[in-house]
Structure formats: C-alpha cells, structure tokens
Amino acid sequence: QVALVESGGGLVQAGGSLRLSCAASGLIFSAYNMGWFRQAPGKERLFVAAINRSGGDTGYADFVKGRFAISRDNAEKTVTLQMNSLQPEDTAVYYCAADYTIFNGEPSQSGGTYDYWGQGTQVTVSS
C-alpha cells in the first residue's frame, strides 16, 4: 500500500522559514517524479515545485522561485521542500504527490498526472 506522509508544517512569521518533508512507502521511489502542491481555503490547488526521478531536474511555480527549493533522497525515500522568505499568501495546506514515469525528464507541473497524494500539512504564515 502506497503512503505519502508530509511533515514539517506549522505557524511561522512572515520572513521566516519552514522545511517540509514527505516520506514515501509502498512504492519504488526512484521510479516517481515527486511534486509539492498547495491549496488555500476556498481556492484551487496550485503547483509549487517538482523534482524528477533522479533529482537532476526541478521545476517551480513563478511565485516561489528564488524562495523555495525542492530536493530528494532516493535512499531514504523522502522529498523535501525548503521554504524561505515565507509570506502570508503562502498560507495553505501543502501536499506531496508522486508521478510514476519511465522517463527521467522534466517533471510535470500538472496535478492530474500525479498518481498518489499525501494527506497534506498545514502551513500558516502570520503577518
């Protein structure tokens, strides 16, 4: 049974940092591109960042470029999202997702291509 478990969310002041982690089990982790998405109350789910199978290619939403960094450890089956310079508009539930692919190219930024999702972790940024 596949499970993606996020951790690291919480309350932080504007300008602060958080580090989200996602631990995967029940899948061949290195066969999946991994992504982070977020959803604020009353709003649609948005792509945040993604990393390909090997970790050699990443993608970011424009609104997090230069502030967030995604990385992965295939041996530990974890993917991490380092979030710096957080702003109140970053407040949302953050979800980890896994996209099975045989290609090691650019990771997808479309949530519809992802096969498995975690339960999410709340990030709240106060002003």
Beta strands, then each sheet from edge to edge (+ up, - down):
strand 1: 3-7
strand 2: 10-13
strand 3: 18-25
strand 4: 32-39
strand 5: 46-51
strand 6: 58-60
strand 7: 68-73
strand 8: 78-83
strand 9: 92-100
strand 10: 116-117
strand 11: 121-126
sheet 1: 1+ 3- 8+ 7-
sheet 2: 2+ 11+ 9- 4+ 5- 6+
sheet 3: 2+ 11+ 9- 10+
end
